Amino acid sequence: MATAAEEQRAVILRGEDNVAVAARPIPKGFVIAVGGRAVEVREPIALGHKVALLPIETGQPVRKYGQIIGFASKPIAAGAWIHVHNVTAELFDRDYAYASEQAPPLPTMVPRTFQGFLRPDGRVGTRNYLAVISTVNCSASTSRYIAERFRGDDWRKDYPNVDGVFAVTHKGGCAIPFGGPDHNTLERVLAGFANHPNVAAYVIVGLGCEVSYAQHLVETQDLVTLGGVRKSGRQVEPVRPRVLNIQEQGGINKTVEAAVAAVHQLLPEANEWARTEQPASKISLAMECGGSDGNSGVTANPALGVAADLIVAQGGTAILGETPEIYGAEHLLTRRAVSRAVGEKLVARIKWWEDYTRLFGAEINNNPSPGNKAGGLTTIYEKSLGALAKAGSTPLVDVVEYAERVDTPGLVFMDTPGYDPPCTTGLVAGGANVLVFTTGRGSVLGLKPTPCIKVATNTPIFDRMSDDMDLNAGTILEGESVESVGRRLFEMILDSASGAKTKSEQQGVGEEEFAPWHIGPTL
């Protein structure tokens, strides 16, 4: 565990580290006492940035989290600021040691419950939405016009169990090879949202001549409406969803009117679903970090790791993504894999990303972003190690494709981009019914139909963006334990699953962020 320096000015994460992380701004000349050493700071160190605890010669490793995050590109004196000006990220071999490490025992817990919507397939919704699903960008505006007809509160008094009507719109659906990776991925994502446990009913809106045409989506993904079990317990046979194509309906206005009428017909059915007590094992938790800083791996991400362990201990599922942002730290997951085969699936995805980025003249380690660097992150390895803290300590039980449905309890890795919108879109399409998003710079993402809990890594960003942040993990820098914050986050997850609105939901955020991963060329 981390030990704190005098006045919590700096934190050392592992005994073998040769850097400490600023828990608050450190002025030049301040003497920090950390790890049994007294070090005079040679220059101002900003919040989240690193200070050298020992002299580091050129070519020697820089260590944080007990792991190599880079190598000194010039001699670094004790007390010096460590960042991109004196650290380089060189490729080095990792020992994957597949399935070699035994995970610590899960905490013994009293079974917990939440109030959710039990669906016929056994999954449980944390929200109860109606969706208007656009197959192509050409029907995006029309789908949005349909959803906007339900923005007011007049209809809600008759349907108190319905959380709202939202549009699923995007920029794709055409100019892609039919049956190719982008076509298949888009249809898998759209089906994931249509079949999501947080969606009670939906209509599909297309143009009529697109590559990703509606009937193909319905048939290949075997889409049916929930139908479901009514309050009386009567089983209803599922039916195909309502499809409206603009060209067949006679234009935008006629399509909007027909779809609005279809949604009105679905509202009574959706309203029959009611919250009932459900086991916490039905939580499927998506984990994301964005707008990261140097304290992401010190506060919010480890706290989320604690919460993820608690979800898994209840028999639930925790889904980790962002393949490019575990790069250089993947060996920590392969060692925790339940089998060599699972570990090799993860490494195969890493190799795919190396080839994929090389195809476009880029590098998978061309990261962190300018904002990440301003927040104190120096190399992709440092960022990846901090991001991986979200995964907690339980075994890696499976590795799945982007937007693939996740039904396996435990820690699961989904292959996704690191960019927040396509990553979270894939995680939610996989069935995640709660999303926790950690941020040090201040991301404001939300994604309907899944509630998004924002966790700030430091108190200044939490105070400055209090309308957007749900939990302050910066209290860890002020003396609260990671375990304590993680348990508070676990309770917030259960509350949100039971219907408590997150800050992003209160502000109506969550439709524009839908962004399926676009892999190949636009034709």
N, C-alpha and C positions, 0 to 999 in steps of 0.2 A: 504494500500500500504506500501511497505517497506520504512523505513527511514534509511539514511546512517549515519555512524559514521564519526568522524574526519578523513579527507583524504580518505574517502571511505574505511577505513580499515576493517570495519565489517558492516553487514546488519542485522537488525532485521525485520522479516517478518510480525509479528502480535504483537500487544501491550501486549498480554497475554503470549508471549513466554518467556522462561527463558534461552534461548541460542541465540547467534548471530552467523552469518556465516561469515567467513573470506573472504573479497572481494579481498584481496591480502595477502601475507605472513605477519604475525604479530610477531614481535620479543618479547622475554621475557622482561617484564618490561614496555612495551608500555601501555599507559593509553588510553583506548577507551571510548568515551562518546556516549552512545547509549541508546535510550529509557528513557532518563532522568536520566541515571546513569553514573557515572564514575567508570570504572573497570580497575584495573591493571592486565595485563596478566601475569600469573604465569610461563608459559612455551611457547616455540615457537608454533604458530598455523599456519599450512600450508593452502594454498589457498583451499577454499571449506570446510574446517573443522570447527568445532563448538567450541565456548568458552562459559563457563557458565557466566551468568549475575548476578546470585544470588546463595547463598548456596543451595544445593539440598541434602536432607537427603536420606539415604538408603531407597529404596522402593517408593520414591516420583516420580511422573511422570516428564519426560523430554519433553518439549513442543517446537515444531517448526511448522510453518504454523498455529499456534493456535490449534494444535492437538497433541495428545500424540504419540510420536515416540518410547518410551521405558521407562524404569524405572531405577533409579540409583541403581547400584549393590553395591555401597559403598558411603560413604559421599563424595560430590563434593563441593569444595570451589569455591567461586566467582573468576573468572579469570582463572579457570582451563580448560585444554583441555578436551573435552567431546568426547568419542569414545568407541570402543568395550571393552576397559579395565575397564570402569566404568559404562557401560549401558547394560542392558539386555532387550531382546525382549520377554515379557511375553504376552500370549494370554489374551485378554480382550473382553468383550461383546461390540458390536456396536449397536447403535439404528438406525435401517434402516429407520424408519419413512417414509414409502413409499409415494412418490408423495406429500410430505408435503411442499416443498419449491417452491416458485414462482420464476422463472428465471427472471433476470433483462431484461428490454426491449432491443431488438436488436438495434444497431445503424442505423439511417436513412442514406441510401446511394444512390447515383446515380447508376443505373444499369450499371454494367461493362461487358465488352466482352473480348474475346480472339480469336485467330485464330486457329480453330481446324477442325478435319475431322468428319463431320456429317454422322453417320451410319444409315442404314435402320431402326434399332430398336429405334432410337431417342437418343441413347447415342453418345458421342462425343469423338473421339480419340485426344490425344495430340501428338501422334507419329503414324507412318504408317509403320509397320514392316511386314515382312514375317517370319513365325516360322516353324522350323523343330521340331516336337514334338515326343519324344521317349516315348514309353509305358513302357519300362522296362530297367533296367541297361544293359542288354545284347545287346541292340541296341543303347546305349549311345554313344559309340565311333563312330559308323557309322553315327549317327545324327550329331555329331561334325564334322566329315570329310565333310559332305554335306555342313554345314554352312561355313566351312573354305574355300570352293571353291568360296565364295562370299566375302572374306575379303578384296580384293583389290578394287581399285576405277575405274577400267576399265569399268565396267558395269553401274556405277552410272550416267554417263553423259547421258545415254539414259532413265534413270528412276529417275529424280530429286525429285519426290515426295515420293520416298521410302527411309526410314531411315536405312534400312539394313536387313540382314537375320541373325537370331540367332537360336541357338539350345536350346531346353528345355530338359535337361538331369537330371537324378537322380539315386539314388541307389536302388530304390524299384521296384515294379511291379510283384514280384514273391515271393514264400515261405510265402504267406499270405493267410488266409482263404478266399476262393472265396465268395464274397458278404458280407464279414465282414467289420468292421470299417475301417481298413487300405485300403482295396480294394475300398470301397465307397469314402473314403476321397481322395485317389489318383485320381480317375476318376473325382471327382468334381473339384479338382485343375487343372488337365489337361484340362478339358472342360472350366474352367474359363480363362485359358490362350488362348485356341483356340478361344473362343468367345469374347475375350477382345476387347474393342473399339480401342486399340492401335495396333491391329493385323488385317491387311487387308486380309491375306490369309495364308494358312499353309498346310503342308503335315504331315502325321503321319507315323512314322517308328517303326516297331516292330520286334521281333525275329520270332514269329509264334506259340510258345508253352507256352507262359507265362500265369500266372493267369489273369493279367490285359491285356487281348488280345485286339487288336485294334478294331475289329468289335464290340465287346461288348461295348467298350467305345463309339463308334460312335452311336450305336443304343440306348443304355440306356440314353446317354446324348443328344440324338437327334442332333448330330452335322451336320451342313450344312455350306457351304462356304458363305461368305458375299454376293456374287453376287452383289446386291446393285444397287444403282442409278448412272448411268453414267452421264457425263457432259451434255449429250443430254436430260437427264431426263427419258430415257427409263428404265423401270423396268425389271430386269432379274430374272428369277426363280432360287431360290437357289438349289444347288446340293450337294450331299455328298462329303466330302473331299477325296483326293487321299490317299490311304493307301498302304504302301509297307512293306511287311514282308521279312526279310532277307532269311528265309528258302525257301520261294516261289520264290524269285528273283534269287536265286542261289549263295548266298554269299554276302560278304561285298562289293566287288568292283562293282558287277553288281547292287547292291542296290544303291550305291552312284551315279553311272552314271544315273540310272533311276530317282532318286530323284532330281538330279541336273537338268535334262531335265524338270522334272515337275515344279521345281521352276522357270526356265526360261519361262515356259508357263504361270505362274502366275504373273510374273513381269509386263507385260503390263496392266493387270487388276488392280493390286495394284497401279500402277502409275496413273491411271485415277482418283483416289481420290485426291482431292486438299483441301487445307485449306480455310475455309470461316469464316466470323465473326459469333461467337457463344456466347450466354449469359453465364456469369460466373456461372449461376445455373447449368451448365453442368459439373462443376468441382466436381470430387469425390476424396477427399483428404484422403490419408492414413497417419497416424501419428505414429511415432516410436521413441523410445529413446534407445540408446545403448552405452556402454562404459560410463555410467553416472558417475557424480561426485557430490560433495556437492552443486555445484552451478547450477546443471541441473534444479532443482525446483525453482531457484531464477531468472534465466535469460532466457535460450533458451526455456524451456517448457512453462512458462507463456507467452512468446512472441508467441509461436506456438498456444497457447490457444486463444490469440487475433486474430491471422490470421484465426483460425478455426471459431471463432465467425463471422468474416467478410465473410467467405465463406458461412456459414449458412444464414447470413443476405441477401446474394445474391440469396438464394434459393438452394444452393448447399448442398453437403453432406460431413461430416467429420467422418472418421471411426477410432475408437480407439480400440486397441487390448491389448495383453499382460496380460491375466487374472492373472497369478501368481504375476505380478508386479503392480496390483492395490490392492492386498490382504492387508487388514487392513485399506483400504481407500474406499472400495466399498460403504460404507454407504453415502458417499458424492454424489455418482451417484444415489443410490436408492431414495434419497430425491428429486433429480431433475427429476426422471422418470415421463413420461407423465401419467402413470397409475400404480397402484399397480402390475398389471400383468407383465408389463415390468420390474419393479424393482425385482419382484420375479424370473423372468427368469435369471437375473444377479446373484442373490444369489444362484440359483440352480446350475449355472456353478461353483461358488466358492465351494459349497459343493461337487460337482463332483471332483474338483481338490484336495480337502482334502482327499477324498477316494482314488483317483488315486495315489497320492504320497504315501499314507499310505500303499498301496498294495506293493510298492517296498521298504518299509522301510525308506522312506524319509519324509520330511516335506515341505509343501508349503512355509513355512517361512524360509527355509534353504537358505537364501539370505541376504545380497548382496554378489556379487562375490569378490574375492581378489582385483581385479582392482577397483571395486566400493568403497571398504573400503579404499584403498589407496587414492582415490579421496575425501574422507570425509564422505561417507555414512556409517551409523552405524547399522541400523536395516532395515528389510523389510518394516516396517511401514513408516520410513522416506523416503525410496526409492519410495514406492507406492504413498505417498502424493505428492512427487515431480513429479512422472510420470503422475499423474492425472491432473497436471496443464496444460497438453497438451489439455485437453478436453474443455478448455474455460469455458463458463458460461451458455450455452444454454441447454434446456431440453434434456434428454435422450429419444429418440423416439423409439428405438428398440434394441433388443439383438439378434444376429444371430449366427449360427454355423460357424465353421471354413470353410473358402473358399466359404461360401454361397453368392450368388449374392446379392448385396445391391442396391436396387432401391429406397429406402425411403429417401427423403431429410431430412436434420437435422443431429444431433449427433447420431451415431449408434455405439454400442459396438459389436465387433466380438470376440468370444472365441478363443484365440490363445495361444500358449506357449509364454514365455517371450523371448526366444532365438531368436535373430534377424533374421536369415535366414528363419526358418519356419514361424515366425510371419509375416514378410513382404510378403512371398510367399502367405500366406492365404489372406492378405489384398488386394494384387494385383489380386489374383484369383477372389476376390469378385467384381472386376471392377474398383478399384481405378486407376485414370489416372494421378495422381500426388502423389508423396511420399515425405514427409518431415521427415528427420531423424536428431534428436538432439543428440549431443555427447559431453562429457566433457573430455573423455580420448583419443578420436580420432578414431572412427570407420570409415572404408573406404568402407562400403557396397554400392552397387548399384544393381538394379534389372530390367533387361529388361523384358517387353517392356516399363516400366513406368519410367519417369525421377525421379531421387532421389536428392533432395536438402539437403545438409548437413549444419547444423547449429551448430557452436561451442559455448559452454557455457562460455568460457573465452578467453581472448585475447592471453595469451601465447600459447594455443593449436592452435588457429587460425593462429598465426604467424608461428609457427613451422610446421604446416601442410597446408600451404596456397594453395598447389596444389590440396588439397582434400576437403577443406572447402569452402562453397559457401557464408556463411553469418556469421558474428561475433556478437553474442549476448552478448559477454563480455563487450560491450560498456555500458550495463546496470550497471555494477559494477563501471563504470567510470562516471556515471551521466545521460546517456540517459534513457528515460522512457521506461518501458515495452511496453506501447502502441505504442510508436514511432517505436521500433524495430519490433513489430508485424505487423504494417502497412507496413513497408518496406518488410517484409517477404511475406505479401499478394501480393504486387506488383511483387515480384520475382516469386511467384506461377503462376500468370497470364503470365508473360514473358516466364517462362519455358513451360507452357501449349501451348504457341504460337510458340514454337520451339527453344527457347534459350537453348543451351546445358549446362547441369550441369557439375560440375567438374568430377563426376564419369563417365558421358557419354564421356567427352573429353578423358578420360583415357581408355575407352573401357570396363569398369567394368560392370558386370551385368548378366553373364550367369552361372558362378560357384555358385552363391548365391541362385539359385533355389533349395529349400529344403522342399518338402511337409512334413507335420507333420506325423511322424510314431508313432502310438499309442500303438499297441499291440505287441505280440511276433512275432519273425521271425522263421518260421517253417523249 
